[in-house]
Amino acid sequence: MPLTVPYSFTNATIAEAGEVNSNFTAVKTFADALQAGTNITAGAITAASLANTAVTAGSYTTANITVDAQGRLTAASTGSAALGGDSDQIVLSSQVFG
């Protein structure tokens, strides 16, 4: 969704304060909606426009991953299942987050 301002101005002419304020209000409303995620055009963010991370593309088995505050994977490595007791048993460990 493109930004639309209600008034246009010509150089070296008088601009009415109410019209200027209406333009500022339109810009603020648009920016607030961007922050809320509602004015982002579908398809505007493509894979090519995303910054690369340190994670190598591929499949990870029993992965150890790190996720940043924006939900991006910033580190990944293949882990290993802990085996204990009989060879047909898997010992699961727990991870506490917080």
Protein Blocks (a to p, Z undefined) as FASTA:
>chain_A
ZZddfbdcdehiacdfklmmmmmmmmmmmmmmmmnopmccehkacfklpccdfbdcddde
hiacdddfkopafbdcddddddehjfkbccdddddeZZ
